[in-house]
Amino acid sequence: MLVKRSRKNQIAIPKVILERAGLGAGDIYFDIQCSTGRIILTPMELEEKIPIDSLMRFEKQMLKHEAGDNGYRSMEEVIHHLRDKRRG
């Protein structure tokens, strides 16, 4: 499939290629390599570094249960929910 590089060195990846690769709207970061004349893009997930004290306060707040809460049972459940939400 032929694509054109812009003056700013940008290339639009055709939708059909994204679909074949199983990529969605949440796949926004890629590792890029050049090997034997080919450009290789590998989808990457990035996790931001959060200071441990902030994470502990967040965990305490998110895991507390009060009447009527739709709380979480674990931090893994919170992370899973946030990743699903980001992927839309």
PyMOL commands that set and color helices and strands:
alter all, ss='L'
color gray80, all
select helices_A, chain A and resi 15-20+52-63+75-87
alter helices_A, ss='H'
color red, helices_A
select strands_A, chain A and resi 29-35+38-44
alter strands_A, ss='S'
color yellow, strands_A
deselect
rebuild
show_as cartoon
